[in-house]
Amino acid sequence: MTTMTAEPSRARAVLSNEDFKLLQEAVLFYLKAHEDDPISSKYSNLYHRLGSAGRR
């Protein structure tokens, strides 16, 4: 008896490069409005990660 195994389908990108750019702009807007917020460093890191992800 032969068992057929289907190969998994290729993963599709959930976000486009344009989506990364839009998200990066929104995070930058938030950063400028909340500069003194202690959590802003996490948003700053997210901003930079979005920039590098958008260039891939």
N, C-alpha and C positions, 0 to 999 in steps of 0.2 A: 504494500500500500504506500503510495506517495502522498506526502503532505505538502500542499502548496502554501507558502507563506508570502504574503504580499509585502512588498517593500513599503516602508512608511512614506507618505507623500512629503514632498519638500515643504519646509516651513515658509510661510509668507511673511514678509515684513508687515508689522502692525502699523508702524508710523513711517511716513515718508520724510525725506530730507527737509521738505518745506515745513512739515509738522515740527521737526526739531527746532527750526529757525523761529517759528511762531512761539513755541514754548520758551525758548531762550529769551525772546523779547519780553514775554510776560513776566518771567522771573526777574529780568533786569528792571522792569517797571516796579515790581514789588521791592526789590533791593533798594532802589532810589527812594521809595516812600517809607521804608522801614530801616534806615541805616543804623539806628541806635538799638534795634532789637537784638537781644543776645543770640537768637536763632538765625540771624542773617548770615552767619558764616556757613551754615548748612546750605542756605539758598545760593550763596556765592559758589560753593563747590558744585552744586547742581547746575548752575549757569555754565561753568566751565566744562562739566561732563557733557552737557547738551551740545556745546560748541564742538567738542571733539567727535561726538557721535554723528553730528550732522555732516561732517567732512568725510565720513566713510563711504 
